[in-house]
Every structure is written in structure tokens, then in C-alpha cells.
Amino acid sequence: MSRINDVGGMQGFAPVEQEAGEPAFHADWEAHVFVLNQALLGRGVYNLDEFRDAIERMPPQEYLASSYYEQWFRAITVLLAEKGVLTEEEMSGD
């Protein structure tokens, strides 16, 4: 079964436009998400396959509406909850 991220060859999706000369991060929070992911991978909290799978499990509507680093952030929070590192309440600040 294909997941939403596997749109190669599917009809109805425009070609991917490359962002020539764009910065690696468009906002500070994106850099923070990148570093957070690197730290969690480095500590063995989860591995790259688990991270990728967490992104690919996003509901299609959410995946398509999210930016690249929003997808990363959602995957990180899902994995932290699944691994029992943080609860949903701890992550929401309630």
C-alpha cells in the first residue's frame, strides 16, 4: 500500500520545484528542529528508519499541508510519545 509521501508517478501532482539559492532554514525554529532530531538520533532515542516511518504515517491531509520541518517536528513528537520519553501532556505544556 502506498503512503502519501510516495507520490512518484501519481497523477494530479505538479512537478517539484527546486529552490535555487534558498537558505537551508527559513526560520530559526526549523534549525532547532534539525538540531533536536540530530541529538535524538545521536542518543539512540530512535533511528532514521523510525523517523522516516513516523513522517510517512502522517495522515495525507496533514502531510500535504505541512512544510518540510513541520513534518519533521510532528515525527519527533510522535516518536517521543511512542517511546515513552515524553507524554502528550508534557509536550503540550498543559
Secondary structure, DSSP 8 states (H G I E B T S, - for coil): ---TT--TT-TT-------TT--S-SSHHHHHHHHHHHHHHHTTSS-HHHHHHHHHTS-HHHHHHS-HHHHHHHHHHHHHHHTTSS-HHHHHT-
